[in-house]
Amino acid sequence: KWVLGRSRDVEDVHGDHLCRIVRFRDFDARVRAEHALMSRNEEFDILLSNIPDVVIRFSAEWIVLWASPSLETTYGWSPDEIIGTAFALGVAEDQAETREHALAELAANRATTRRRMAVRHKDGSTSWAHVSARLVRAEIDGDGDGEPIEFAVVVYRDVTAEVAAEQALAESEERYRLLAEYS
């Protein structure tokens, strides 16, 4: 059993020690809750450290609050480089309009938006990603009377191989069509 103890010495008017008052409070539930939370947080960190998708949490003002470690292995930026910034994950210049349209749609109807976008890596190369974004409204303290907060969760899944396969299939179909047409 966990208890929290506090003590206070009591002195007389001359400063001589008379007694010590000790107060104990049952602290077991809080310690167990903190251990459970630590365990869940460690489990959550392990889970997010081992998924290939990149997850980024943005504030309502689109400031990066958190980014998964896979950001660095997938796109080259470390989470520490982008936390606290208005970072737009290397959106290729020709995709800026698509991004702005997705953000407007997200703000307007609060639904999850999904887009396939070309994403620029830190080294300047590009790849294709399936991007899902969702606005989340939650309470800070979770007991129903807390201050609601809003943030966005954006998940980037690399789909470069799928895009390459689709392009190869389209080229093959075009060659077959031309062959059939001129035979």
Disulfide bonds with the S-S distance in Angstrom:
none
